[in-house]
Amino acid sequence: PQLPHGHMALPSFWKVVEDSLQQSGAQLRAFCQAFETVAPSPGTQPLTPAEERKVLSLVSKHGPDKLYQVTSNTSGSRELDLTLLRGQIVALLQNSDTKGNTSRWLVDAGGPRGFVPAAKLRPY
């Protein structure tokens, strides 16, 4: 079977492919943003016994006023970044990174320590 764009010159064909990939990427980003705003708040999820123990340990180490909840999944892309799941509880260690950037916070996730985008944390 002949491809719908099979008659095109190669540069034109690649332009069509690139345009449709960019369009798909934009649709995917829009979908992800819509999903994050519509998804139920993590406060409704009960903690597992293991999570509860971790929270108690974080409270005893850092105090209840330092606890934050992760509002959406984070994937650590840079060195020392943590990958965390929505709803996880962490303790704030420092509200900036080593370069003084306040959009990345240093947290204790009940074992691993690392950086998380501040925008994805809310007081617990």
N, C-alpha and C positions, 0 to 999 in steps of 0.2 A: 504494500500500500504506500502511496505517495504521502509524505508529510505535508501539512497545510502550507508551510513556509519553505518547502523543498525547492521551489523554483527561484528563490531569492539568491542574490549574490551573498557570499559569506559575511562581509562586514555588515550588511543590512540585517541578515539573519541574527548575528550576535547582538545587534542593537535591540532587536525585538525581544530576544531572550533576556538581556540586561534590564530593559524597561519592565518586563513582566515580573522579574525577580524583585526589582525595587518596589513595584506596586504591591506584591505579596508581602514583602518585608514591612511596608508601611501598614498594611491591613493587620498583620500579626501584632505589631507594636500597639496599634489602636485597640485590638482585642485584649491584649494583656493589660493595658491600662484600665479598660472598662471592667475586666474581670477583677482586678485588684480593688476597684472602688465598690463593686457590687458584692464581693465575697463577704460572708458573715464575719463579724469582729472576732478576733482570737480570744476575747474575754469569755466567750461562751463555752470554750473547750475545757473540760475538766482535766486536771493534771493527773498523770499516772502516778502510782506510788513512788516510782524511781524519780520522777520529776519533782514530786513533793519533797523527797529527801534532799534532792539537790538544792531546792529553794531554801529549805531550812538551813542547810550548810552555808549557802550564800548569805542568808540573813545573819547567821552567827558570825561570819567572817567580816561582812561589810556593813551590816545594819539595813533595816527595811527601807530607808529612804534612798538607798542606792540601787534598788531593784528596778529593772526595766523589762518590758515584754517586747519581743520581736513582732512587728506588725505585718511583715511579709517575708517570704523566703529570701535569704541572702546567699549569694555564691561568691566566695572569696576569690577575686581575680588577681589581686596583688599579693605579694609576700606578706605574711603575718595577718592577712584578712581571714576572718572566720566564715565558714559556711554554716548557716543556721536555718532552722525551720520556723515558720510562722507559729507564734504562740509560745516559743521557748522563752524562759526567764533567764536573764543575765544580770550581773552586778556591774555597775559603772565604776571603772578604776580611774579614768581620766577623760575629760570631755574635749580631747584633741589628740591628734597623732604626734609622732616624734618631731614633726616639722611645724607644729602649732596649728595645723589645719583642723578647724572645729567641725568640719562636716564628717569626720571619721572619729569615732570614739573608741577608746581602749576598754574592753570589757572582759570579765571573767565569766565563762560559760559553765562554771562548775567543774573545772578541770582545765580544758584548753583556754588560753587567753589570746586575744587578738583584737583586730580592728573591725568595726561594723559601721555602715553608714548611719549617721545620727538620725537621719530622716526615717529610718526603719525601726526606731525605738520609741516606746512611749512609757511613761512612768507606770509601774505595776501597782 
